[in-house]
Amino acid sequence: MTGISRTGALFGAVMLASCATGYQSPGLTGGVQATFQPDGTWLILAVGNGYTSVEAVRDFTYLKAAEVVKSEGALCFEVVGQYAAMEEESMPSQYGTMNFRKPDARLRIRIRADLKTCPDETNADAIIARLHDKVKDSRNYSRDGE
Protein backbone atom coordinates (compact mmCIF):
# COMPACT_ATOMS: atom_id res chain seq x y z
CA MET A 1 0.00 0.00 0.00
CA THR A 2 1.36 3.44 -0.83
CA GLY A 3 1.63 6.18 1.78
CA ILE A 4 -1.29 8.07 0.25
CA SER A 5 -3.65 5.10 0.15
CA ARG A 6 -2.62 4.09 3.68
CA THR A 7 -3.38 7.60 4.90
CA GLY A 8 -6.69 7.56 3.06
CA ALA A 9 -7.64 4.21 4.57
CA LEU A 10 -6.69 5.42 8.05
CA PHE A 11 -8.66 8.65 7.58
CA GLY A 12 -11.70 6.66 6.37
CA ALA A 13 -11.51 4.33 9.36
CA VAL A 14 -11.28 7.25 11.79
CA MET A 15 -14.22 9.02 10.14
CA LEU A 16 -16.29 5.83 10.18
CA ALA A 17 -15.51 5.24 13.84
CA SER A 18 -16.40 8.80 14.89
CA CYS A 19 -20.02 8.65 13.71
CA ALA A 20 -23.02 7.23 15.54
CA THR A 21 -24.30 3.88 14.32
CA GLY A 22 -27.05 4.26 11.75
CA TYR A 23 -30.09 2.08 11.15
CA GLN A 24 -28.33 -0.67 9.22
CA SER A 25 -27.59 -4.38 9.08
CA PRO A 26 -24.94 -5.42 11.61
CA GLY A 27 -21.45 -4.31 10.67
CA LEU A 28 -18.24 -2.85 12.02
CA THR A 29 -19.97 0.02 13.84
CA GLY A 30 -23.04 -1.94 14.97
CA GLY A 31 -26.51 -2.38 13.56
CA VAL A 32 -29.82 -4.15 14.01
CA GLN A 33 -31.10 -7.61 13.07
CA ALA A 34 -34.17 -9.78 13.63
CA THR A 35 -34.08 -13.54 14.09
CA PHE A 36 -37.05 -15.93 14.28
CA GLN A 37 -36.83 -18.09 17.40
CA PRO A 38 -37.93 -21.74 17.87
CA ASP A 39 -40.60 -20.65 20.40
CA GLY A 40 -42.41 -18.62 17.70
CA THR A 41 -41.11 -15.23 18.82
CA TRP A 42 -38.80 -12.80 17.05
CA LEU A 43 -35.61 -11.56 18.73
CA ILE A 44 -34.46 -8.15 17.58
CA LEU A 45 -30.93 -7.12 18.58
CA ALA A 46 -29.36 -3.69 18.11
CA VAL A 47 -25.85 -2.60 19.04
CA GLY A 48 -24.34 0.84 18.59
CA ASN A 49 -20.90 2.31 18.90
CA GLY A 50 -19.71 4.78 21.53
CA TYR A 51 -21.34 7.69 19.68
CA THR A 52 -24.80 6.10 19.63
CA SER A 53 -27.42 6.66 22.35
CA VAL A 54 -29.47 4.03 24.14
CA GLU A 55 -32.59 5.76 22.81
CA ALA A 56 -31.35 5.27 19.24
CA VAL A 57 -30.74 1.51 19.57
CA ARG A 58 -34.08 1.11 21.37
CA ASP A 59 -35.80 2.87 18.46
CA PHE A 60 -33.88 0.64 16.02
CA THR A 61 -35.34 -2.48 17.68
CA TYR A 62 -38.90 -1.15 17.54
CA LEU A 63 -38.61 -0.06 13.91
CA LYS A 64 -37.12 -3.44 12.93
CA ALA A 65 -39.93 -5.19 14.86
CA ALA A 66 -42.54 -3.17 12.97
CA GLU A 67 -40.89 -4.00 9.64
CA VAL A 68 -40.84 -7.72 10.51
CA VAL A 69 -44.51 -7.63 11.54
CA LYS A 70 -45.49 -5.93 8.25
CA SER A 71 -43.38 -8.39 6.22
CA GLU A 72 -45.33 -11.21 7.88
CA GLY A 73 -48.63 -9.62 6.76
CA ALA A 74 -49.70 -8.53 10.25
CA LEU A 75 -50.25 -5.23 12.03
CA CYS A 76 -49.91 -5.96 15.76
CA PHE A 77 -47.39 -7.56 18.07
CA GLU A 78 -46.90 -8.06 21.75
CA VAL A 79 -43.69 -7.38 23.61
CA VAL A 80 -42.47 -10.53 25.34
CA GLY A 81 -39.30 -8.95 26.75
CA GLN A 82 -37.08 -5.94 26.28
CA TYR A 83 -33.78 -4.54 27.48
CA ALA A 84 -31.74 -1.45 26.62
CA ALA A 85 -28.68 -0.09 28.39
CA MET A 86 -25.21 1.30 27.98
CA GLU A 87 -22.76 -1.60 28.26
CA GLU A 88 -19.18 -1.32 29.53
CA GLU A 89 -16.61 -3.05 27.31
CA SER A 90 -12.84 -3.48 27.45
CA MET A 91 -10.47 -4.15 24.59
CA PRO A 92 -6.90 -5.24 25.31
CA SER A 93 -4.14 -4.01 23.03
CA GLN A 94 -0.38 -3.84 23.02
CA TYR A 95 -0.69 -0.39 24.61
CA GLY A 96 -2.92 -1.48 27.49
CA THR A 97 -6.64 -1.93 27.96
CA MET A 98 -9.06 0.50 26.37
CA ASN A 99 -12.41 0.85 28.16
CA PHE A 100 -15.45 2.18 26.34
CA ARG A 101 -19.23 2.20 26.51
CA LYS A 102 -21.66 1.23 23.79
CA PRO A 103 -25.45 0.83 23.74
CA ASP A 104 -27.16 -2.53 23.47
CA ALA A 105 -30.88 -3.18 23.02
CA ARG A 106 -32.93 -6.36 22.74
CA LEU A 107 -36.60 -6.74 21.98
CA ARG A 108 -38.49 -10.05 21.86
CA ILE A 109 -41.90 -9.92 20.21
CA ARG A 110 -44.73 -12.23 19.26
CA ILE A 111 -46.65 -11.32 16.11
CA ARG A 112 -50.40 -11.15 16.73
CA ALA A 113 -51.94 -11.92 13.34
CA ASP A 114 -55.27 -12.46 15.14
CA LEU A 115 -55.50 -8.75 16.05
CA LYS A 116 -56.67 -6.09 13.62
CA THR A 117 -56.33 -3.19 16.08
CA CYS A 118 -53.78 -2.51 18.80
CA PRO A 119 -52.29 0.43 20.72
CA ASP A 120 -49.76 2.64 18.93
CA GLU A 121 -46.94 1.15 21.04
CA THR A 122 -47.43 -2.25 19.35
CA ASN A 123 -48.98 -1.15 16.03
CA ALA A 124 -46.50 -1.63 13.18
CA ASP A 125 -47.95 1.18 11.04
CA ALA A 126 -47.87 3.67 13.94
CA ILE A 127 -44.29 2.73 14.84
CA ILE A 128 -43.09 3.05 11.25
CA ALA A 129 -44.81 6.44 10.94
CA ARG A 130 -43.21 7.63 14.20
CA LEU A 131 -39.69 6.23 13.78
CA HIS A 132 -38.87 5.77 10.09
CA ASP A 133 -37.64 9.32 9.47
CA LYS A 134 -36.30 9.80 13.01
CA VAL A 135 -33.77 6.95 12.87
CA LYS A 136 -32.38 8.12 9.53
CA ASP A 137 -30.70 11.15 11.16
CA SER A 138 -28.41 10.57 14.15
CA ARG A 139 -28.80 14.25 15.10
CA ASN A 140 -32.23 13.28 16.47
CA TYR A 141 -30.47 11.52 19.36
CA SER A 142 -28.36 12.92 22.15
CA ARG A 143 -25.88 11.10 24.36
CA ASP A 144 -26.32 13.72 27.12
CA GLY A 145 -26.89 12.16 30.52
CA GLU A 146 -26.18 8.58 29.44
C-alpha positions as CSV (number, residue, x, y, z in Angstrom):
1,M,0.0,0.0,0.0
2,T,1.4,3.4,-0.8
3,G,1.6,6.2,1.8
4,I,-1.3,8.1,0.3
5,S,-3.6,5.1,0.2
6,R,-2.6,4.1,3.7
7,T,-3.4,7.6,4.9
8,G,-6.7,7.6,3.1
9,A,-7.6,4.2,4.6
10,L,-6.7,5.4,8.1
11,F,-8.7,8.6,7.6
12,G,-11.7,6.7,6.4
13,A,-11.5,4.3,9.4
14,V,-11.3,7.3,11.8
15,M,-14.2,9.0,10.1
16,L,-16.3,5.8,10.2
17,A,-15.5,5.2,13.8
18,S,-16.4,8.8,14.9
19,C,-20.0,8.6,13.7
20,A,-23.0,7.2,15.5
21,T,-24.3,3.9,14.3
22,G,-27.0,4.3,11.8
23,Y,-30.1,2.1,11.1
24,Q,-28.3,-0.7,9.2
25,S,-27.6,-4.4,9.1
26,P,-24.9,-5.4,11.6
27,G,-21.4,-4.3,10.7
28,L,-18.2,-2.8,12.0
29,T,-20.0,0.0,13.8
30,G,-23.0,-1.9,15.0
31,G,-26.5,-2.4,13.6
32,V,-29.8,-4.2,14.0
33,Q,-31.1,-7.6,13.1
34,A,-34.2,-9.8,13.6
35,T,-34.1,-13.5,14.1
36,F,-37.0,-15.9,14.3
37,Q,-36.8,-18.1,17.4
38,P,-37.9,-21.7,17.9
39,D,-40.6,-20.7,20.4
40,G,-42.4,-18.6,17.7
41,T,-41.1,-15.2,18.8
42,W,-38.8,-12.8,17.0
43,L,-35.6,-11.6,18.7
44,I,-34.5,-8.1,17.6
45,L,-30.9,-7.1,18.6
46,A,-29.4,-3.7,18.1
47,V,-25.9,-2.6,19.0
48,G,-24.3,0.8,18.6
49,N,-20.9,2.3,18.9
50,G,-19.7,4.8,21.5
51,Y,-21.3,7.7,19.7
52,T,-24.8,6.1,19.6
53,S,-27.4,6.7,22.3
54,V,-29.5,4.0,24.1
55,E,-32.6,5.8,22.8
56,A,-31.4,5.3,19.2
57,V,-30.7,1.5,19.6
58,R,-34.1,1.1,21.4
59,D,-35.8,2.9,18.5
60,F,-33.9,0.6,16.0
61,T,-35.3,-2.5,17.7
62,Y,-38.9,-1.2,17.5
63,L,-38.6,-0.1,13.9
64,K,-37.1,-3.4,12.9
65,A,-39.9,-5.2,14.9
66,A,-42.5,-3.2,13.0
67,E,-40.9,-4.0,9.6
68,V,-40.8,-7.7,10.5
69,V,-44.5,-7.6,11.5
70,K,-45.5,-5.9,8.3
71,S,-43.4,-8.4,6.2
72,E,-45.3,-11.2,7.9
73,G,-48.6,-9.6,6.8
74,A,-49.7,-8.5,10.3
75,L,-50.2,-5.2,12.0
76,C,-49.9,-6.0,15.8
77,F,-47.4,-7.6,18.1
78,E,-46.9,-8.1,21.8
79,V,-43.7,-7.4,23.6
80,V,-42.5,-10.5,25.3
81,G,-39.3,-8.9,26.7
82,Q,-37.1,-5.9,26.3
83,Y,-33.8,-4.5,27.5
84,A,-31.7,-1.5,26.6
85,A,-28.7,-0.1,28.4
86,M,-25.2,1.3,28.0
87,E,-22.8,-1.6,28.3
88,E,-19.2,-1.3,29.5
89,E,-16.6,-3.0,27.3
90,S,-12.8,-3.5,27.5
91,M,-10.5,-4.2,24.6
92,P,-6.9,-5.2,25.3
93,S,-4.1,-4.0,23.0
94,Q,-0.4,-3.8,23.0
95,Y,-0.7,-0.4,24.6
96,G,-2.9,-1.5,27.5
97,T,-6.6,-1.9,28.0
98,M,-9.1,0.5,26.4
99,N,-12.4,0.8,28.2
100,F,-15.5,2.2,26.3
101,R,-19.2,2.2,26.5
102,K,-21.7,1.2,23.8
103,P,-25.4,0.8,23.7
104,D,-27.2,-2.5,23.5
105,A,-30.9,-3.2,23.0
106,R,-32.9,-6.4,22.7
107,L,-36.6,-6.7,22.0
108,R,-38.5,-10.1,21.9
109,I,-41.9,-9.9,20.2
110,R,-44.7,-12.2,19.3
111,I,-46.6,-11.3,16.1
112,R,-50.4,-11.1,16.7
113,A,-51.9,-11.9,13.3
114,D,-55.3,-12.5,15.1
115,L,-55.5,-8.8,16.1
116,K,-56.7,-6.1,13.6
117,T,-56.3,-3.2,16.1
118,C,-53.8,-2.5,18.8
119,P,-52.3,0.4,20.7
120,D,-49.8,2.6,18.9
121,E,-46.9,1.2,21.0
122,T,-47.4,-2.2,19.4
123,N,-49.0,-1.2,16.0
124,A,-46.5,-1.6,13.2
125,D,-48.0,1.2,11.0
126,A,-47.9,3.7,13.9
127,I,-44.3,2.7,14.8
128,I,-43.1,3.1,11.3
129,A,-44.8,6.4,10.9
130,R,-43.2,7.6,14.2
131,L,-39.7,6.2,13.8
132,H,-38.9,5.8,10.1
133,D,-37.6,9.3,9.5
134,K,-36.3,9.8,13.0
135,V,-33.8,6.9,12.9
136,K,-32.4,8.1,9.5
137,D,-30.7,11.1,11.2
138,S,-28.4,10.6,14.1
139,R,-28.8,14.2,15.1
140,N,-32.2,13.3,16.5
141,Y,-30.5,11.5,19.4
142,S,-28.4,12.9,22.1
143,R,-25.9,11.1,24.4
144,D,-26.3,13.7,27.1
145,G,-26.9,12.2,30.5
146,E,-26.2,8.6,29.4
